[in-house]
Amino acid sequence: MAADQGIQIAEDGVAEVSMTDARANLTQLLRDVRYGKRPAAFTERGARSAYVVPPDFYEQAIRDRAIIDELHRRTEDRGDGGTPHDKVKARTIRDALHSAALAVDD
């Protein structure tokens, strides 16, 4: 992507284009997302306001979110007390989710 077209590649590899330059660069930006398999972002006043991602990235993100939601559901207290084994499994999942969140946030 050429910088003179208003598209910039940020340090994290995301292609950025300002909303002011978006219309003139939309076709190129979408091609870069599709064929370059990298996300892009529209910016307003230098801050990212929206992302465009390849379909496989989006589909994987939706699947990952569903998995995380299911894991959270499995940690909920079902009200019936559950078996000791169920409580250990729930605690293990909670601990793993917490540990993963800490690792990602670092």
Secondary structure, 3 states (H helix, E strand, C coil): CCHHHCEEECCCCCEEEEHHHHHHHHHHHHHHHHHHCCCEEEEECCEEEEEECCHHHHHHHHHHHHHHHHHHHHHCCCCCCCCHHHHHHHHHHHHHHHHHHHHHHC
